[in-house]
């Protein structure tokens, strides 16, 4: 996940970065790492906002 996020960020694929961070957060939550999951959800939300998907960010915040 970390490599995928890095590459998406490097190449300017904000939408991909957002989705990858969200999925990574879900993985971290399933493995019991709530603190890291929260950080990834925040990163995903920031990327969604950059992309212009404000509603998606709001939905994400409501479910985390």
C-alpha positions as CSV (number, residue, x, y, z in Angstrom):
1,X,0.0,0.0,0.0
2,X,2.7,2.4,0.9
3,X,4.5,2.1,-2.4
4,X,1.2,2.5,-4.3
5,X,0.5,5.7,-2.4
6,X,3.9,7.0,-3.0
7,X,3.7,6.3,-6.7
8,X,0.3,7.8,-7.1
9,X,1.4,10.9,-5.3
10,X,4.6,11.2,-7.4
11,X,2.7,11.0,-10.6
12,X,-0.1,13.3,-9.6
13,X,-2.9,10.7,-9.5
14,X,-4.8,12.3,-6.6
15,X,-7.9,10.2,-7.1
16,X,-5.9,7.0,-7.0
17,X,-4.0,8.2,-3.9
18,X,-7.3,8.8,-2.1
19,X,-8.7,5.4,-2.9
20,X,-5.5,3.6,-2.0
21,X,-5.3,5.4,1.3
22,X,-8.9,4.6,2.1
23,X,-8.3,0.9,1.4
24,X,-5.1,0.9,3.3
25,X,-7.0,2.4,6.3
26,X,-9.6,-0.4,6.1
27,X,-6.8,-3.0,6.0
28,X,-5.2,-1.4,9.1
29,X,-8.5,-1.3,10.9
30,X,-9.0,-5.0,10.2
31,X,-5.6,-5.8,11.6
32,X,-6.4,-3.9,14.8
33,X,-4.1,-0.9,14.2
34,X,-6.7,1.8,14.8
35,X,-4.2,4.7,15.3
36,X,-2.5,4.1,11.9
37,X,-6.0,3.6,10.3
38,X,-7.1,7.0,11.5
39,X,-4.0,8.6,10.0
40,X,-4.7,6.9,6.6
41,X,-8.3,7.9,6.7
42,X,-7.2,11.5,7.3
43,X,-4.8,11.3,4.4
44,X,-7.5,9.8,2.2
45,X,-9.9,12.6,3.1
46,X,-7.2,15.2,2.3
47,X,-6.7,13.6,-1.1
48,X,-10.4,13.4,-1.8
49,X,-10.7,17.1,-1.0
50,X,-7.8,17.9,-3.4
51,X,-9.6,15.9,-6.0
52,X,-12.8,17.8,-5.4
53,X,-14.8,14.9,-3.9
54,X,-15.9,16.9,-0.9
55,X,-19.0,14.7,-0.3
56,X,-16.8,11.5,-0.3
57,X,-14.6,13.1,2.4
58,X,-17.7,14.0,4.5
59,X,-19.0,10.4,4.1
60,X,-15.6,9.0,5.1
61,X,-15.5,11.2,8.2
62,X,-19.0,10.1,9.2
63,X,-18.1,6.4,9.1
64,X,-14.7,6.6,10.9
